[in-house]
Amino acid sequence: MARIYLDHNATTPLRPQALEAMLPVLRDQFGNPSSIHWAGADARDAIAAARSEVAALIGVSPDCVVFTSSATEANSTILSSAALRAPAHGEEVVTCATEHPSVLETCDELRERGLRITVLPVEADGRLDPDRFAASLSERTLLASIMWVNNETGVIQPIPELARRAQAQGVAFHTDAVQAMGKLPLALAELRIDFASFSAHKLGGPKGIGAIYVREGLRFTPLMRGGPQERRRRAGTENVAGMVGFGAACSAAASDLGARAQRLGALRDRLWQGISAKIVGAHVNGSPEQRVPHTLSVSFEDADGEGLVMALDVEGIAVASGAACASGSTEPSHVLLAMGIRPELAGGAIRFSLGFDTRSEQIDHVLDVLPAIVERVRAEGRAYTNGVTRR
């Protein structure tokens, strides 16, 4: 069988609609959007159309969308802006133990600058308790930042409730909504969310382009300075083709969101049912109810997750043992450890993330080869352990 890609949470193939929209821009609309002549005007028009498409998917006014180079930049921008607003050392940012490294590592830097960082624990299902969250907020809290959908487990946090709790206490609320965009219906203008971060390449758009949602009437301190772009909210000559591809991917995602979610949810359930029927010692990680339909995180007892990923790769099947941004680390996933999963079981986790191009016969092929792979990796682990013990 041809190669099978089940790592859409790391990145997605480019949607045909995005490619088709980008090609004319790359070929013909080469102007600098800051130029006042016709070439600049053409580029500005393309950006405006793309901004409207992104805004439509998340249910906001186009003026509330600020393009960036990535969601990592978007997260860093909002968190750093909070630090710059701090009137004195001792102000606080509240976040969660299962956040993306772009949030957690930026919070580490803010801690070094003198801010207090509160990292809240999650429950065993990966969800944050709204009462615990509300109790952590105070008059000294500058910002709360909670990921909407976890990139490793697919667990959905109760973001509308958390944002409402934050607003009730006068605390600005930010969410990393990368894995929610194009997977869940979003109507941000109806919620008390102040800032949100997005990335194009997680929903069929190109790499190198992201966005920040800024609630109408709010301001933030830019991370990138030196030009008038994005109404002085993000300096630097615009990635016009990337923006256009982002917009086209958003329109494509909006057009099939409901049907795609239903189809991928059925495929994910089919995958788990097959795994649980064929492989002893397999455990789903995260809430079975509050989870996006395209993600399945499974831990296999007595198996090494990296070994499973490499063995599946030999069969032409691409999955992940954790977040792509953490590749190269031999430590168990910080997300799974935060959920109270034992390190040895967390180390045996792999993530299947499905996408718009995933087909039922691909899932069936995975189920055909996975049981033997798990058994082989387990046997190799036992042989290694026995050899070490003999020494």
MIVO-329923 format. One record per residue (C-alpha): x, y, z. Coordinates in steps of 0.5 Angstrom, whole numbers, plus 2048, in hexadecimal, padded with zeros to 3 digits. Example, Ala and Ser with C-alpha at 12.3 -4.5 7.8 and 13.67 -1.06 7.14 Angstrom:
% residues 2
8197F7810
81B7FE80E
% end
This chain:
% residues 391
800800800
8028077FF
80580B805
80080D80A
80081480E
7FD814814
80181A818
7FC820816
7FD82381C
80482481B
803827814
7FE82680E
7FE825807
7FD82B803
7F682B801
7F582C7FA
7F18327FA
7F78357FE
7FC8337F9
7F78367F3
7F683D7F7
7FE83E7F8
80083C7F1
7FE8437EE
8008477F4
8078437F3
8078447EC
80484B7EB
80284F7F1
8098507F3
8098577F5
80A85A7FC
80485B800
807862803
8088657FC
80386A7F9
8038687F2
7FF8627EF
80385D7F1
80385E7F8
7FB85F7F7
7FA8587F4
7FE8557FA
7FA8597FF
7F38577FC
7F68507FC
7F8851804
7F1854805
7ED84E802
7F1849806
7F084D80C
7E984C80B
7E984580A
7ED843810
7E8848814
7E2844812
7E483E814
7E584081B
7DF84581B
7E284B81C
7E3852818
7E9852814
7EC858817
7ED85381D
7F284F819
7F985081A
7FE84C815
804849818
80A844816
80783F81A
80383D820
80983C824
80A844823
803845824
80484282B
80A84582D
80784C82B
80184C82F
805849835
80B84E834
806854834
80385283A
80A85283E
80B85983A
80585C83D
807859844
807860849
80C85C84D
80F85684F
80B851852
80585184D
80284A84B
801846845
7FD840846
7FD83A841
7FD832841
80182C841
7FF82983B
801830837
805830830
80C831831
80C83882E
80783A834
80B83683A
812838837
810840836
80D83F83D
81483D840
81784383D
812847840
813844847
81A846846
81884D845
81584D84B
80E84B84A
80A84684E
80884084A
80283C84C
802835848
7FC83284A
7FB82A84A
7F6826846
7F1820848
7F3819846
7EF81A83F
7F382083E
7EE82583F
7EF82C843
7EA82D849
7E6833848
7E6834850
7ED833851
7EE83884B
7EA83D84E
7ED83D855
7F483E852
7F284584F
7F384B853
7F4852852
7FB851851
7FA84D84B
7FB850844
7FA84A840
7F784383F
7F983F83A
7F6838838
7F6834832
7F083282F
7F182B82C
7F782782E
7FC826829
7FE81F82C
7F781C82E
7F282082B
7EF822831
7EA828831
7EB82D837
7E4831839
7E7837836
7E083B836
7DF83A83D
7E683B83F
7E684283B
7E084483F
7E3842845
7E9847843
7E584C841
7E184C847
7E784E84B
7EA853846
7EF84E844
7F184E83C
7F1847839
7F5844833
7F483D830
7F983A82C
7F3837827
7F8834822
7F582D822
7ED830823
7EE83481C
7EA830817
7E882B81B
7E382E820
7DE83381E
7E183A821
7DD840822
7E2844826
7DE84B826
7D984782A
7DE84582F
7E2849835
7E8847831
7ED84D831
7F384A82D
7F4843829
7F9840825
7F983C81E
7FD839819
7FC838812
7FF831811
7FB82D816
7F582E811
7F882D80A
7FB834809
802835808
80883680D
80B83C810
804840811
800841817
7FB84681A
7F9849821
7F284A822
7F1851826
7EA853829
7E8859826
7EA85F82B
7F085C82E
7F785D82C
7FE85982E
80585B82D
808859827
80E854827
810856820
81185D81F
814861819
80E862814
807864813
80585D811
7FF85A814
7FD861817
80386181B
80285B81E
80785681B
80C85A817
810856811
80E856809
808851809
80884A807
80384B802
8028447FF
802841805
7FD846808
7F9844801
7FA83C802
7F883D80A
7F1840808
7F083B802
7F1836807
7EC83980C
7E7839807
7E8832805
7E883080C
7E183480E
7DE831808
7DF82980A
7E082A812
7D9827814
7DA82180F
7E1820810
7E1820818
7DB81A817
7DF816812
7E6817816
7E381581D
7E080F81A
7E780D817
7EA80F81E
7E580A821
7E680581C
7EE80581D
7ED805825
7E87FF825
7ED7FB821
7F37FD825
7EF7FB82B
7EC7F5828
7F37F2826
7F87F582A
7F87F3832
7FB7F9836
7F97FF832
7F6805836
7F380C833
7F6812836
7F1818837
7EA819838
7E6814834
7E0819833
7E3820833
7E881F82D
7E9821826
7E781C821
7ED81B81D
7F2819823
7F3813826
7F981282B
7FA80B82E
7FF808833
802801832
8047FD838
80B7FB838
80D7FE831
81180482F
80D80A82C
81380C827
815804825
80D804823
80E80A81F
81480881C
81180181A
80B804817
80F808813
813802810
80C80080E
80A80780B
806809810
807810813
80581181B
808815821
80A813828
80981A82A
809821828
80D823821
810829825
81382482A
81681F826
81D81D828
81B81D82F
81C816832
817818838
810816839
80B81B836
80A82183B
803821839
80281983B
80681A842
801820844
7FB81C843
7FE817848
800811843
80680D846
80D80F842
80D80883F
80680883C
80780F83A
80E80D836
809808833
80580D830
80480E828
7FF813825
7FB81281F
7F881981C
7F3818816
7F281D811
7EE81F80B
7F181A806
7F181480B
7ED80E808
7EA80880B
7EE803808
7F480780B
7F2805812
7F07FE810
7F87FD80E
7FA800814
7F67FB818
7F97F6814
8007F7815
8007FB81C
7FF7F4821
8057F181E
8097F781F
8077F8826
8097F1828
8107F2824
8117F8828
80F7F582E
8137EF82D
8197F382B
8187F7832
8187F1836
81E7EE833
8227F5834
8207F583B
8227ED83C
8297EF839
82A7F583E
8287F1844
82D7EB842
8327F0842
% end
